Amino acid sequence: MIKRELEKVISDQIGKGKALVILGPRQVGKTTMLKKMFYHKPGTLWLDGDETQTQAAFDNISAERLKAIIGDNKILIIDEAQNIEDLGKKLKLVTDLIKDVQLIVSGSSAFELANRLNEPLTGRKWEYKMYPISYKEMTAHNGLLNESGMLNHRLVFGYYPEVVCSPGREKKILNELLNSYLYKDVLKWGRLNKADKIVKLLTALAFQVGNEVSYTELSKMVELDKITVEKYIQLLEQAFVIFRLGAFSRNLRKELSKSKKIYFYDNGIRNSLINNFSEIGLRQDTGALWENFLISERKKYIEYNEIWVNQFFWRTYDKQEIDYIEEADGLISAYEFKWNSMSKKKIPEIFIQEYKAKNAEIITPENFETFIGAY
């Protein structure tokens, strides 16, 4: 059992008066983690929103009936909660009228769950995101030396729990994840009937990792109008398949200001989309995989440690660029990612001088572990 960093974050919030909502993509281990933490804990009531009995119990629910269902339990967990009608209003009864009960909600349909809860539980909940396993979590489980020795493998196959725990079956599992789970929420929640277009769009994005993307260019490639492409990208982002990085621009006239880069939450999913599981030494896209890995791992580190930063990339029209920038409390840090540790690449001096960057660093396989919080 791989210990997840979110366990401590959730444990620290138990009994502090707010509902806890666990969001994230399918198959990243939300249910497994909660069962490990609470399933056999005395005073815990576990309800499965997939079960018709649970769904029926919440039909026309009243505060009195809810209290009878909960009984003397002090922790109420509702898994797959998105399957319960008018979920937010019903959970509001728990937070408002049964204050000595800790409510924990999770679900596979992450953005459907978030939208049903946002308004009714405003000010009554803390939301947490769970991602595929992180490098830090695996070093704690596997040992730093063992996990660092697996780096090339992880760059290709990623960190979905079933992939990590099933050596030799990575390709099959990733293809199953891609075909059975990845599009399910997007198609259902967006009421879309063009799965082939979503696959085509994601494949196009997979080939452009690390590069700026143009919605106009993408619309031509997938034969959809620009507005529809933007809508699909937003849905895929809400489903935790991809995420966007905007351009940093403040002072310099030559800076790009409206460009976007798009990354995948997991390298394995990205490689499955383009059906390329070749070893790192045989690939032409190692730099892109390294960049995607570092930014996604940094995102996990920031999220789990509740670090508040703005994230960007930077580029000028004369093609000076920085892969990744963070702004925290007015202070700016700049990072360039290089797979080749012998690279002579430097952070552009004009950026350091203009923005008084407090930190400017080249991240390579020699020093990446501190950047992603592995120790």
DRENDO-689513 format. One line per field, with one value per residue (C-alpha): residue number from 1; residue in three letters; x, y, z. Coordinates in steps of 0.25 Angstrom, whole numbers, m for minus. Example, Ala and Ser with C-alpha at 12.3 -4.5 7.8 and 13.67 -1.06 7.14 Angstrom:
BEGIN
nr <- 1, 2
rest <- ALA, SER
x <- 49, 55
y <- m18, m4
z <- 31, 29
END
This chain:
BEGIN
nr <- 1, 2, 3, 4, 5, 6, 7, 8, 9, 10, 11, 12, 13, 14, 15, 16, 17, 18, 19, 20, 21, 22, 23, 24, 25, 26, 27, 28, 29, 30, 31, 32, 33, 34, 35, 36, 37, 38, 39, 40, 41, 42, 43, 44, 45, 46, 47, 48, 49, 50, 51, 52, 53, 54, 55, 56, 57, 58, 59, 60, 61, 62, 63, 64, 65, 66, 67, 68, 69, 70, 71, 72, 73, 74, 75, 76, 77, 78, 79, 80, 81, 82, 83, 84, 85, 86, 87, 88, 89, 90, 91, 92, 93, 94, 95, 96, 97, 98, 99, 100, 101, 102, 103, 104, 105, 106, 107, 108, 109, 110, 111, 112, 113, 114, 115, 116, 117, 118, 119, 120, 121, 122, 123, 124, 125, 126, 127, 128, 129, 130, 131, 132, 133, 134, 135, 136, 137, 138, 139, 140, 141, 142, 143, 144, 145, 146, 147, 148, 149, 150, 151, 152, 153, 154, 155, 156, 157, 158, 159, 160, 161, 162, 163, 164, 165, 166, 167, 168, 169, 170, 171, 172, 173, 174, 175, 176, 177, 178, 179, 180, 181, 182, 183, 184, 185, 186, 187, 188, 189, 190, 191, 192, 193, 194, 195, 196, 197, 198, 199, 200, 201, 202, 203, 204, 205, 206, 207, 208, 209, 210, 211, 212, 213, 214, 215, 216, 217, 218, 219, 220, 221, 222, 223, 224, 225, 226, 227, 228, 229, 230, 231, 232, 233, 234, 235, 236, 237, 238, 239, 240, 241, 242, 243, 244, 245, 246, 247, 248, 249, 250, 251, 252, 253, 254, 255, 256, 257, 258, 259, 260, 261, 262, 263, 264, 265, 266, 267, 268, 269, 270, 271, 272, 273, 274, 275, 276, 277, 278, 279, 280, 281, 282, 283, 284, 285, 286, 287, 288, 289, 290, 291, 292, 293, 294, 295, 296, 297, 298, 299, 300, 301, 302, 303, 304, 305, 306, 307, 308, 309, 310, 311, 312, 313, 314, 315, 316, 317, 318, 319, 320, 321, 322, 323, 324, 325, 326, 327, 328, 329, 330, 331, 332, 333, 334, 335, 336, 337, 338, 339, 340, 341, 342, 343, 344, 345, 346, 347, 348, 349, 350, 351, 352, 353, 354, 355, 356, 357, 358, 359, 360, 361, 362, 363, 364, 365, 366, 367, 368, 369, 370, 371, 372, 373, 374, 375
rest <- MET, ILE, LYS, ARG, GLU, LEU, GLU, LYS, VAL, ILE, SER, ASP, GLN, ILE, GLY, LYS, GLY, LYS, ALA, LEU, VAL, ILE, LEU, GLY, PRO, ARG, GLN, VAL, GLY, LYS, THR, THR, MET, LEU, LYS, LYS, MET, PHE, TYR, HIS, LYS, PRO, GLY, THR, LEU, TRP, LEU, ASP, GLY, ASP, GLU, THR, GLN, THR, GLN, ALA, ALA, PHE, ASP, ASN, ILE, SER, ALA, GLU, ARG, LEU, LYS, ALA, ILE, ILE, GLY, ASP, ASN, LYS, ILE, LEU, ILE, ILE, ASP, GLU, ALA, GLN, ASN, ILE, GLU, ASP, LEU, GLY, LYS, LYS, LEU, LYS, LEU, VAL, THR, ASP, LEU, ILE, LYS, ASP, VAL, GLN, LEU, ILE, VAL, SER, GLY, SER, SER, ALA, PHE, GLU, LEU, ALA, ASN, ARG, LEU, ASN, GLU, PRO, LEU, THR, GLY, ARG, LYS, TRP, GLU, TYR, LYS, MET, TYR, PRO, ILE, SER, TYR, LYS, GLU, MET, THR, ALA, HIS, ASN, GLY, LEU, LEU, ASN, GLU, SER, GLY, MET, LEU, ASN, HIS, ARG, LEU, VAL, PHE, GLY, TYR, TYR, PRO, GLU, VAL, VAL, CYS, SER, PRO, GLY, ARG, GLU, LYS, LYS, ILE, LEU, ASN, GLU, LEU, LEU, ASN, SER, TYR, LEU, TYR, LYS, ASP, VAL, LEU, LYS, TRP, GLY, ARG, LEU, ASN, LYS, ALA, ASP, LYS, ILE, VAL, LYS, LEU, LEU, THR, ALA, LEU, ALA, PHE, GLN, VAL, GLY, ASN, GLU, VAL, SER, TYR, THR, GLU, LEU, SER, LYS, MET, VAL, GLU, LEU, ASP, LYS, ILE, THR, VAL, GLU, LYS, TYR, ILE, GLN, LEU, LEU, GLU, GLN, ALA, PHE, VAL, ILE, PHE, ARG, LEU, GLY, ALA, PHE, SER, ARG, ASN, LEU, ARG, LYS, GLU, LEU, SER, LYS, SER, LYS, LYS, ILE, TYR, PHE, TYR, ASP, ASN, GLY, ILE, ARG, ASN, SER, LEU, ILE, ASN, ASN, PHE, SER, GLU, ILE, GLY, LEU, ARG, GLN, ASP, THR, GLY, ALA, LEU, TRP, GLU, ASN, PHE, LEU, ILE, SER, GLU, ARG, LYS, LYS, TYR, ILE, GLU, TYR, ASN, GLU, ILE, TRP, VAL, ASN, GLN, PHE, PHE, TRP, ARG, THR, TYR, ASP, LYS, GLN, GLU, ILE, ASP, TYR, ILE, GLU, GLU, ALA, ASP, GLY, LEU, ILE, SER, ALA, TYR, GLU, PHE, LYS, TRP, ASN, SER, MET, SER, LYS, LYS, LYS, ILE, PRO, GLU, ILE, PHE, ILE, GLN, GLU, TYR, LYS, ALA, LYS, ASN, ALA, GLU, ILE, ILE, THR, PRO, GLU, ASN, PHE, GLU, THR, PHE, ILE, GLY, ALA, TYR
x <- 0, 6, 4, m2, 2, m12, m14, m8, m14, m28, m25, m21, m35, m43, m52, m50, m64, m64, m67, m55, m57, m47, m46, m37, m37, m42, m33, m23, m27, m37, m45, m33, m28, m41, m43, m29, m31, m46, m53, m50, m49, m60, m70, m70, m82, m77, m88, m86, m93, m92, m102, m117, m119, m111, m118, m132, m128, m125, m138, m147, m137, m140, m131, m138, m136, m122, m119, m125, m117, m104, m107, m96, m85, m76, m70, m79, m72, m80, m72, m76, m85, m88, m99, m108, m118, m118, m105, m101, m114, m115, m100, m103, m113, m101, m92, m103, m111, m102, m89, m82, m81, m69, m74, m64, m69, m61, m65, m59, m67, m58, m64, m78, m77, m70, m81, m92, m86, m80, m92, m99, m86, m80, m72, m75, m64, m50, m46, m34, m29, m23, m14, m6, 5, 16, 31, 32, 21, 29, 42, 36, 30, 42, 54, 61, 71, 62, 52, 63, 67, 53, 53, 54, 43, 34, 36, 30, 19, 15, 10, m5, m6, m9, 2, 12, 7, 7, 21, 20, 6, 7, 3, m9, m14, m11, m19, m30, m30, m30, m41, m50, m49, m42, m53, m65, m67, m64, m74, m85, m83, m81, m92, m83, m84, m71, m61, m53, m51, m47, m37, m31, m30, m23, m14, m10, m8, 1, 10, 11, 15, 25, 21, 11, m2, m11, m26, m27, m17, m23, m37, m32, m25, m37, m47, m55, m58, m49, m60, m62, m47, m47, m59, m53, m40, m47, m55, m42, m35, m47, m46, m31, m26, m18, m15, m11, 1, m1, 10, 17, 16, 18, 28, 36, 30, 34, 28, 17, 5, m7, 0, m3, 5, m3, 2, m3, m4, 2, 13, 8, m6, 1, 10, m2, m9, 2, 5, 19, 25, 39, 51, 56, 69, 62, 52, 52, 43, 51, 52, 37, 35, 45, 38, 24, 29, 35, 23, 13, 21, 23, 8, 6, 16, 10, m4, m1, 7, m3, 7, 1, 8, 5, 10, 15, 25, 32, 35, 39, 36, 51, 50, 57, 49, 48, 41, 35, 32, 26, 22, 19, 17, 23, 36, 39, 47, 51, 54, 59, 58, 69, 70, 85, 92, 104, 95, 100, 87, 85, 73, 72, 79, 69, 58, 67, 70, 56, 49, 59, 57, 61, 64, 68, 72, 74, 67, 74, 74, 85, 77, 62, 58, 59, 50, 39, 40, 45, 53
y <- 0, 13, 24, 37, 51, 55, 45, 55, 67, 61, 55, 69, 75, 64, 70, 85, 88, 87, 76, 70, 68, 60, 63, 57, 48, 34, 22, 31, 24, 33, 22, 13, 24, 27, 12, 11, 23, 21, 8, 0, 12, 12, 22, 23, 21, 18, 20, 17, 26, 15, 6, 8, 6, 19, 27, 23, 26, 41, 42, 53, 53, 61, 65, 55, 44, 48, 48, 34, 29, 34, 30, 31, 31, 43, 42, 41, 37, 37, 31, 33, 44, 50, 39, 45, 55, 69, 65, 79, 83, 69, 70, 84, 78, 71, 83, 92, 83, 71, 79, 68, 59, 60, 59, 54, 53, 47, 43, 39, 49, 60, 72, 67, 66, 80, 87, 80, 84, 98, 107, 99, 97, 110, 114, 100, 91, 90, 84, 75, 70, 56, 53, 40, 36, 46, 43, 47, 37, 26, 30, 29, 15, 10, 17, 29, 21, 10, 21, 29, 17, 16, 30, 26, 16, 26, 37, 27, 20, 30, 29, 23, 14, 1, 4, 6, m7, m16, m17, m23, m19, m4, m3, m11, m3, 10, 7, 2, 15, 23, 16, 13, 24, 36, 41, 36, 49, 58, 52, 51, 64, 72, 64, 62, 51, 53, 44, 43, 58, 58, 47, 54, 67, 60, 54, 67, 73, 61, 64, 79, 77, 88, 96, 108, 104, 111, 109, 113, 103, 92, 95, 92, 79, 73, 80, 87, 102, 109, 111, 96, 94, 103, 97, 83, 87, 93, 80, 72, 82, 80, 65, 66, 60, 73, 86, 100, 109, 124, 133, 143, 157, 170, 180, 176, 180, 168, 158, 148, 151, 142, 129, 116, 103, 90, 79, 65, 61, 48, 44, 30, 35, 45, 33, 24, 35, 35, 20, 22, 14, 14, 14, 28, 26, 23, 35, 48, 55, 52, 67, 69, 57, 63, 76, 70, 61, 72, 82, 71, 67, 81, 83, 71, 77, 91, 85, 75, 85, 97, 106, 118, 122, 127, 118, 123, 121, 133, 135, 147, 150, 148, 134, 136, 127, 121, 108, 111, 123, 124, 136, 136, 148, 157, 149, 142, 129, 124, 110, 104, 89, 81, 66, 67, 71, 77, 87, 101, 107, 119, 127, 140, 151, 161, 154, 153, 168, 173, 165, 164, 148, 143, 129, 125, 111, 100, 87, 74, 59, 63, 73, 71, 64, 77, 84, 74, 73, 59, 63
z <- 0, m5, 5, m1, 3, 3, 15, 25, 19, 21, 35, 39, 36, 42, 53, 49, 44, 29, 19, 12, m3, m11, m26, m36, m49, m49, m44, m36, m23, m16, m11, m8, 1, 8, 11, 16, 26, 30, 25, 38, 47, 58, 57, 42, 33, 18, 7, m7, m17, m28, m20, m22, m7, m4, m15, m11, 4, 0, m8, m1, 10, 23, 34, 44, 34, 31, 46, 47, 36, 42, 56, 66, 55, 55, 41, 29, 16, 3, m9, m23, m18, m32, m34, m23, m28, m23, m15, m11, m4, 3, 8, 13, 23, 29, 30, 36, 45, 49, 52, 61, 48, 39, 25, 14, 0, m12, m26, m40, m48, m42, m49, m48, m33, m32, m40, m31, m18, m21, m18, m7, 1, m1, 11, 17, 10, 7, m6, m9, m22, m23, m35, m40, m31, m29, m30, m15, m11, m18, m12, 2, m2, m11, m6, m13, m20, m25, m30, m36, m44, m49, m55, m70, m68, m61, m72, m82, m74, m63, m49, m50, m38, m45, m55, m44, m37, m50, m56, m70, m72, m73, m88, m86, m74, m80, m92, m84, m76, m88, m95, m83, m73, m79, m88, m80, m71, m83, m92, m81, m74, m87, m94, m106, m116, m124, m116, m129, m129, m114, m117, m129, m121, m110, m119, m126, m112, m108, m120, m116, m101, m98, m109, m110, m115, m125, m124, m138, m143, m134, m140, m154, m150, m143, m153, m142, m140, m131, m120, m119, m118, m106, m100, m101, m95, m83, m81, m82, m72, m63, m64, m60, m73, m77, m71, m77, m74, m78, m83, m73, m78, m70, m76, m88, m102, m109, m99, m103, m95, m100, m103, m96, m93, m90, m82, m77, m63, m66, m76, m78, m83, m92, m98, m99, m108, m118, m116, m113, m102, m107, m97, m94, m101, m114, m114, m121, m111, m98, m95, m96, m87, m77, m77, m75, m64, m56, m58, m54, m42, m37, m38, m29, m19, m19, m17, m6, 2, m1, m6, m13, m26, m40, m51, m65, m76, m83, m97, m106, m121, m123, m117, m104, m94, m81, m79, m65, m56, m42, m35, m20, m12, m23, m24, m37, m39, m53, m57, m70, m72, m79, m80, m83, m71, m79, m86, m87, m87, m77, m72, m81, m74, m79, m71, m58, m59, m63, m52, m41, m41, m27, m33, m47, m49, m59, m55, m60, m55, m46, m37, m40, m27, m19, m29, m28, m13, m12, 0
END
